[in-house]
Amino acid sequence: MFLRPPLRLAFNHSLRVRPFLPHPSRRFMSTTNYEYILVAHPEPRVALITLNRPKALNALCTPLFNELNKALSDLDADDNVGAVVLTGSEKAFAAGADIKEMKDKEYSDVFKNRFLEDWATIGKLRKPIIAAVSGYAVRCELALMCDIILASPTAKFGQPEVNLGTITGGGGSQRLAHAIGKSRTMEMVLTGRNVSAQEAEKWGMVSRVVGEGEGEVVKEAIEMAKTIASKGQVAVQAAKEVVNAAYELNLAEGLRFERRIFHGTFATKDQKEGMAAFAEKRKPAFTHSLLAGHRIQKASQCPSRPSPASQIACQNMSTRQGHEPNWDHIFRDLEETPPPIPQTNVGPRRPRRQTMTAQEIKAFNEVFNLIFDSMSEKAGDAGQSSSINTANSGMADLFSTLRRHSKRTKWTTEATEELDRKKDGMDRCTTDRQLLEWAMREVFGESQTYEQDFNKARAEAEDGAELPALQPATYPHTIALLMKTFRDRYRDPHLALSMFDYARHLSIASYVFGCSTSAYNELIDTRWTCFKDLKGVHDAIEEMYINGVDMDNRTKELAETVRHEVGSRNIWMEEGEIGANGAWTMLQNIERLVNSNVATSGNKPTDKRKGPWNDWRALEQSEKVAPEWEFDKW
């Protein structure tokens, strides 16, 4: 509606000093002075933030966003606030980033100062944020960062950056694609056209369109925030987290994450109160806190097979008696506390033992006599490197024998559950540094413990006595998972390679049992996809061949990918190091090695190599062992 200049000035002035607030809000105005936003508490446990740059249609300049981030962070840490409403004026919710601020910036400025990176802060907050949108939401990224969007009939949404010769920079293309799909996102981003509130509701961009009238959308948003704030805040924030996780996890991982958080809510007073109130047909009185006084030592207070989140929650309760922490403590412990030892009815944990025949016991005794004798001889060589070069060390017999007997270790239900616990421990790590510390403690530390227990038992055991496992059955699979996680989740291929190298040099047993087919496949994948290192791929496959490590179908697929991509390139850095034809020579060698050693079913090796060092294969074929669970075939 057109407003004459005097009325327009009065209207703008009213926006600056009187944002829409229900009448009780005067008593709840924020004491913090902001220039570009207004903060108030119109209802108990509800906060209202109003963007206040009317002359610029609430364009999101850097000072405004700094104030907004500070206000939201303060409210997120305030135990007296359960939900937040974010709104603008009737004419404009937010007109996007401030063009006048951006127009003179150079690439070096925006890159060095991480321009717009602080916009991601809103997505990290735990308390629900409701956007009440009226008028223009051009560059609707701020609204999309909120958890719920309510729109007035006058609202208009758009991403017009293409009209300015640039693209979205605050997450619009990504969040829109999740919300309304690729085709509609392409339409908005490529054409720059605005969509109405009704069309946005139809597409699923907004929760709903409220009734007409000035301030109606804010009233509706405050009522919704009031309803949310009346719920148990532990459950509310947990629900927000699991819903957001659906955008980042596949279905199986998302279901497992949801179930773990669901189990964790059973360590809260709100869960007990809510279910008790339902059974007693009364209104619950939530306290937003953990249970106090529980101890993990009492099996009756935890499930017989507790989930990882239940274990953490029970342990937290035993260390925080008499204290009622907020929801932050739960998530901090979920992220930082290592998985505790599960309390079951089978007694304390002990090294898992394998059933071995007399022939296998004799073979293991011979193998480890060979290990100790070989290492003693090498210790006398002053110039010997600490790394293991199996191609030249004459230890191929040793490694091949160890690998043959390692395949007889059965993959049991207990080992499967242990691998699941390892995966949960990896999931609880939120940074690469946490995951690295976890790996050193829970994977490589456990490997050394198993080896020490085995050596001690071997020294004390009599002939024919049963010996514990030399390495945990999960070890090779955990090494491969660590490599894949560092490479794909944290985008750090160097750490992925370090996992393999550390397992290789930790000990001979760690090298033989840990650097299995799956680990070598991750090594090849990392060398190629991240570095295009043809020589590294060649050396890894050659090492598998020499050490007798089975090459499975994935190994063959990786080699085929390398062959295909080599054919599409013209220049190779290896050519400057090993000659013009070096790359093609390595490629031919890779194909020869893979085709001669791809593992087949029935434990029948396809390796046609001849030589005394390969005589042990004849023993395996003569035994005619029936197919059973093996490493890398579980």
Disulfide bonds with the S-S distance in Angstrom:
Cys302-Cys314 2.45
